[in-house]
Amino acid sequence: MTQRGYGGPLRYVQGPGVLADLGIYIAPLSKSALIIIDAFFWNSLRPQIERSLQEQGVKSRFVKFCGESTDKEVARCVDEGKAGDAGVVIGVGGGKALDTAKITAFNIGARIVTVPTIASTDSPTSSIGVIYSEQGVYDRVVRCGRNPDVVVVDSSLIIKAPVRFLVAGMGDALSTWYEARSNIESRSKNYIGDGYATTAAGIHIARACHEVLMRDGRSAFAAARDDRLTPAVENIIEANTLLSGLGFENCGVSAAHGVHDALTALEPTHHFFHGEKVAFGVICLLVLENRSPEDLNEALDFCIDLGLPTTLSDLGLQDVTAEDMAEVGKLAMLPSNVIHSVPVNLSESLVADCIWTASRLAETRKIRGYNGA
């Protein structure tokens, strides 16, 4: 491929208290907004958002998010958006609320604004939304045709969330460079439009995401456990949200997310966050591509230090059967699964064997400790 493509949000704003400025960024987009907001923040954030929009002459219509990004929930929000003649849809909350907002905006032809309340995924900056079943099983990706016009990340809000969310975001972001490398080596298309070769900018952003994680991840974890908003925490919020979002969309994802998607068929995994399952998928990816021990141990040690899952037992799958894993391998090999962008010839049994092996290697790393490997 000789044609290159790059995409990203029009504006990205991060810092303590920036939510108060939301109306300033909405007013140039539309004077009528639909706000899809997580139920947890219905009472605490809705008045502040409504006031900020009102000050800028923007009419607001609020919808309480049901908790799952399903076709049914999207349809309900689409009806609300049409009823309010919304020219912009604002998603406030976690990744699934933002995905629902993005897909809703796509369906009614509205502008998109995301306000993440946690830094657990890279969904806020991307043009991609994910649909799940009502039971939380991954269904499909929806390409919304455009990135959010504005992403507003209030770090004073992010730091109030349990540290597990920030750590899960680091698990998701950890996949960014490894999966970018998969796509570069397999010459796969990225997620801009119908797909292009990645730009030098996209590659460098994906690599920068990894560098920030390795440099500041452990320090940010230590600070965030005590609700301290340090420069390292701000850097990790940016890495989890902006760098990872730009990196995956402009370079592509592969087996870390492919394993994640297939594992959602096993009920115990439903109790874990997206980024936690992706972190385990990273270990599986590195085994699948037979990467160097240095690469594998760097990822393992990072995940172990942060408490991210690295074994099947960590995901509640200590009793998983060979039949279960065969089903995971089968699901991973579906043509729609992103695992196919790895530079490896795949089979159902190979995927299953690499998952088993990744878990075993992690168990050994934990038992021996870093110096014994």
C-alpha positions in Angstrom: 0.0 0.0 0.0 1.3 3.4 -0.9 -1.7 5.4 0.3 -1.5 6.6 3.9 -4.2 7.8 6.3 -4.2 9.5 9.6 -7.2 10.5 11.8 -7.9 11.9 15.3 -10.2 14.1 17.3 -10.5 17.8 16.4 -9.8 19.0 20.0 -8.4 17.2 23.1 -8.5 19.0 26.4 -7.2 17.6 29.7 -6.6 18.9 33.2 -8.3 19.4 36.5 -11.6 21.3 36.3 -11.8 21.4 32.5 -15.4 20.0 32.6 -16.6 23.5 33.5 -15.5 24.6 30.1 -17.6 22.0 28.2 -20.2 24.6 27.0 -17.4 26.6 25.3 -16.6 23.7 23.1 -20.1 22.6 22.4 -21.6 26.0 21.4 -19.7 26.2 18.0 -20.9 22.7 17.1 -24.6 23.0 17.8 -27.2 24.8 20.0 -29.0 21.5 20.8 -27.3 18.6 22.6 -28.2 15.1 23.7 -26.2 14.0 26.7 -25.9 10.3 27.3 -24.6 10.0 30.9 -23.7 7.0 33.1 -26.3 6.5 35.8 -23.5 6.8 38.5 -23.0 10.4 37.5 -26.6 11.4 36.9 -26.9 13.4 40.1 -23.3 14.6 40.5 -22.4 15.8 37.0 -25.7 16.5 35.3 -26.3 19.9 37.0 -22.8 21.1 36.2 -23.0 20.0 32.6 -26.5 21.5 32.2 -25.3 24.8 33.7 -22.2 25.0 31.4 -24.3 24.4 28.3 -27.0 26.8 29.4 -24.4 29.6 29.9 -23.4 29.1 26.2 -27.0 29.0 25.0 -27.1 25.3 24.3 -30.3 23.3 24.9 -29.7 20.0 26.7 -31.6 16.7 26.7 -30.3 14.1 29.1 -30.5 10.3 28.9 -29.4 8.0 31.6 -27.2 5.2 30.1 -28.5 1.7 30.8 -25.0 0.3 31.4 -24.5 -1.8 28.3 -23.7 -0.8 24.7 -26.4 -2.8 22.9 -28.4 -2.3 19.7 -31.5 -1.7 21.9 -29.8 1.0 23.9 -28.5 2.7 20.8 -32.0 2.7 19.3 -33.4 4.2 22.4 -30.8 7.0 22.4 -31.4 7.6 18.7 -35.1 8.2 19.4 -34.2 10.7 22.1 -31.7 12.5 19.9 -34.3 12.8 17.1 -37.0 14.0 19.5 -34.7 16.7 20.7 -33.3 17.6 17.3 -29.8 17.1 18.7 -27.0 18.5 16.6 -24.4 17.1 18.9 -24.3 14.0 21.1 -22.2 14.1 24.3 -21.2 10.8 26.0 -20.3 11.1 29.7 -19.0 8.1 31.5 -17.1 4.9 30.8 -16.2 3.3 27.5 -19.6 1.7 26.8 -21.4 5.0 27.5 -19.1 6.7 25.1 -19.4 4.0 22.4 -23.2 4.3 22.7 -22.9 8.1 22.2 -20.7 7.8 19.2 -22.9 5.3 17.5 -26.0 7.3 18.3 -24.4 10.4 16.8 -23.4 8.5 13.7 -27.0 7.3 13.2 -28.6 10.7 13.5 -25.8 12.7 11.7 -24.8 14.7 14.8 -21.4 15.9 16.0 -19.6 13.9 18.7 -18.2 14.9 22.1 -16.8 12.5 24.7 -16.3 13.2 28.4 -14.6 10.1 30.0 -15.0 9.8 33.7 -12.4 7.1 33.9 -9.1 6.5 32.0 -9.7 2.8 31.5 -9.9 2.6 27.7 -8.8 4.5 24.6 -12.4 4.7 23.4 -12.9 8.5 24.0 -10.7 9.6 21.0 -11.6 7.0 18.4 -14.2 6.8 15.6 -15.0 3.3 16.6 -17.8 2.0 18.8 -18.4 -1.5 20.0 -21.8 -3.3 20.3 -22.2 -6.0 23.0 -25.1 -8.3 23.7 -27.3 -7.7 26.7 -25.2 -10.3 28.5 -22.0 -8.4 27.9 -20.6 -10.6 25.1 -18.8 -8.8 22.3 -20.8 -8.6 19.1 -19.2 -6.2 16.6 -17.4 -3.0 15.9 -19.2 0.0 14.3 -17.2 2.5 12.4 -18.8 5.9 13.0 -17.2 7.7 10.1 -15.6 10.4 12.2 -13.6 10.9 15.3 -15.1 12.9 18.2 -15.0 16.6 17.6 -14.0 17.3 21.2 -12.6 15.1 24.0 -12.8 16.7 27.4 -10.8 14.8 30.1 -11.2 16.3 33.6 -8.3 14.7 35.5 -9.7 15.8 38.9 -12.6 13.6 38.1 -10.5 10.7 36.7 -8.4 10.6 39.9 -11.5 10.1 42.1 -12.3 6.8 40.4 -10.9 3.6 41.9 -7.3 3.0 40.8 -8.3 -0.2 39.1 -9.8 1.8 36.3 -6.5 3.6 35.6 -4.6 0.3 35.8 -7.1 -1.3 33.3 -6.4 1.6 31.0 -2.7 0.9 31.2 -3.5 -2.7 30.3 -5.4 -1.5 27.2 -2.7 1.0 26.3 0.0 -1.7 26.7 -1.3 -3.4 23.6 -0.9 -0.2 21.5 2.7 -0.6 20.4 2.8 -4.4 20.3 -0.3 -4.5 18.1 0.9 -1.6 15.9 4.0 -3.6 15.3 1.9 -6.6 14.2 0.0 -4.5 11.7 3.2 -2.9 10.3 4.9 -6.2 9.8 1.8 -7.8 8.3 1.1 -4.7 6.2 -2.4 -4.6 7.4 -4.7 -1.6 6.9 -5.4 0.8 9.7 -8.9 2.0 10.8 -9.0 5.3 8.9 -11.9 5.3 6.4 -11.8 2.0 4.6 -8.2 1.5 5.7 -4.8 2.8 4.7 -1.1 2.2 5.4 -0.1 3.9 8.7 1.7 7.2 8.7 5.1 7.9 10.3 3.1 10.0 12.8 0.9 7.1 13.7 3.8 4.8 14.3 5.7 7.3 16.5 2.5 8.0 18.6 2.1 4.2 19.2 5.7 3.9 20.2 5.4 7.0 22.4 2.5 5.4 24.2 4.6 2.5 25.2 7.5 4.7 26.3 5.2 6.8 28.6 3.8 3.6 30.1 7.2 2.1 30.9 8.5 5.4 32.3 5.5 6.7 34.3 3.2 3.7 34.8 4.5 2.5 38.1 4.8 6.0 39.6 1.3 6.9 38.5 0.0 3.7 40.1 1.6 4.6 43.4 0.2 8.1 43.3 -3.3 7.2 42.1 -3.6 4.6 44.9 -3.6 7.6 47.3 -5.8 9.8 45.0 -2.8 12.0 44.2 -2.8 13.9 40.9 0.9 14.0 39.9 2.6 14.8 36.6 3.0 11.0 36.1 -0.7 10.5 36.6 -1.5 13.2 34.0 0.9 11.5 31.6 -0.7 8.1 32.1 -4.2 9.6 31.6 -3.0 11.0 28.3 -1.3 7.8 27.3 -4.4 5.7 28.2 -6.8 8.1 26.4 -5.1 10.0 23.6 -1.8 8.2 22.7 -3.4 4.8 22.8 -6.5 6.0 21.0 -4.5 7.6 18.2 -2.1 4.6 18.1 -4.6 1.9 17.7 -6.8 3.7 15.2 -3.9 4.8 13.0 -2.0 1.5 13.2 -4.5 -1.2 14.0 -5.0 -3.8 16.7 -4.3 -7.6 16.5 -4.2 -10.6 18.8 -4.3 -8.9 22.2 -7.8 -7.6 21.3 -8.6 -10.7 19.3 -8.0 -13.0 22.3 -10.0 -10.5 24.5 -13.0 -10.7 22.1 -12.9 -14.5 22.0 -12.6 -14.8 25.8 -15.8 -12.8 26.3 -17.6 -16.0 25.4 -16.5 -17.5 28.8 -18.7 -16.1 31.6 -16.1 -15.6 34.3 -14.3 -13.0 32.1 -17.4 -10.8 32.2 -16.4 -9.7 35.7 -13.2 -8.1 34.4 -12.6 -4.8 32.7 -11.7 -4.6 29.0 -8.2 -3.4 29.7 -7.6 -6.2 32.2 -8.5 -8.8 29.6 -6.5 -7.0 26.9 -3.4 -7.1 29.2 -3.6 -10.9 29.3 -4.1 -10.8 25.5 -0.8 -8.9 25.2 1.0 -11.8 26.8 -0.8 -14.2 24.4 0.1 -12.0 21.4 3.8 -12.0 22.3 3.8 -15.8 22.6 1.8 -16.2 19.4 4.4 -14.0 17.5 7.3 -15.7 19.4 8.7 -12.4 20.4 12.0 -12.1 22.3 12.2 -13.0 26.0 13.1 -9.3 26.7 9.8 -8.2 25.2 7.8 -10.9 27.0 9.4 -10.2 30.4 9.0 -6.5 30.1 5.3 -6.9 29.5 4.9 -9.6 32.2 6.8 -7.6 34.8 4.8 -4.4 34.1 1.5 -6.3 34.4 2.6 -8.1 37.6 3.7 -4.9 39.2 0.3 -3.3 38.5 -1.8 -6.3 39.4 -3.0 -6.9 35.8 -4.1 -10.4 34.8 -1.3 -12.5 33.3 -2.7 -16.0 33.8 -6.0 -17.8 33.1 -6.5 -18.1 36.9 -6.2 -14.3 37.2 -9.3 -14.1 34.9 -11.3 -16.6 36.9 -10.5 -19.3 34.3 -8.6 -21.7 36.6 -11.2 -24.4 35.7 -11.3 -23.8 32.0 -11.5 -27.0 30.0 -9.9 -28.0 26.7 -13.4 -27.8 25.2 -13.8 -24.2 26.4 -10.4 -23.3 25.0 -11.2 -25.0 21.7 -14.3 -22.8 21.5 -12.1 -19.7 22.2 -9.8 -20.7 19.4 -12.8 -21.1 17.1 -14.2 -17.7 17.9 -10.7 -16.1 17.5 -10.5 -17.5 14.0 -13.8 -16.0 12.8 -13.1 -13.8 9.7 -14.3 -10.7 11.6 -11.8 -11.1 14.4 -8.9 -8.6 14.5 -6.4 -11.4 15.3 -5.8 -12.0 11.6 -3.5 -8.9 11.4 -0.7 -10.7 13.1 2.2 -11.7 10.8 1.7 -15.4 11.6 -0.2 -18.3 10.0 -3.1 -19.0 12.4 -5.2 -21.9 13.3 -7.7 -22.6 16.1 -5.4 -25.0 17.9 -2.4 -22.6 17.6 -4.4 -19.8 19.2 -5.6 -22.1 22.0 -2.1 -23.5 22.6 -0.6 -20.0 22.8 -3.1 -18.9 25.4 -2.3 -22.0 27.5 1.4 -21.3 27.1 1.2 -17.6 27.9 -0.6 -18.4 31.2 2.0 -21.0 32.1 4.9 -18.7 31.4 3.3 -16.0 33.6 2.8 -18.5 36.4 6.5 -19.4 36.2 7.6 -15.7 36.1 5.5 -15.1 39.3 6.9 -18.1 41.1 10.5 -17.5 40.3 10.5 -13.7 40.5 12.2 -11.4 38.1 15.7 -12.4 39.0 15.1 -16.1 38.7 13.9 -16.1 35.0 
